[in-house]
Amino acid sequence: MTLLTPMAEFETALPAEHRRLLRYFQRRAGRDAAPDLVQEAFARLYGCEKLATLDQPQAYLTRIARNML
């Protein structure tokens, strides 16, 4: 059994996170704006200086998304 770091676990869950954020933004900002908002949220996450040290990157991504609206 291989232990994954929180970031490695998050990277394996990226497709699910993308779908989750897309639904979130579709409900709150509309179908047209949602894909751009998802892309911006992921860009902000990957631009974060402390990305490698995050214990819960999913929670941080959710916070980014909420702050965008």
ABEGO torsion letter per residue (X at the ends): XBBBBAAAAAAAAAAAAAAAAAAAAAAAAEAAAAAAAAAAAAAAAAABAAAAABABAAAAAAAAAAAAX
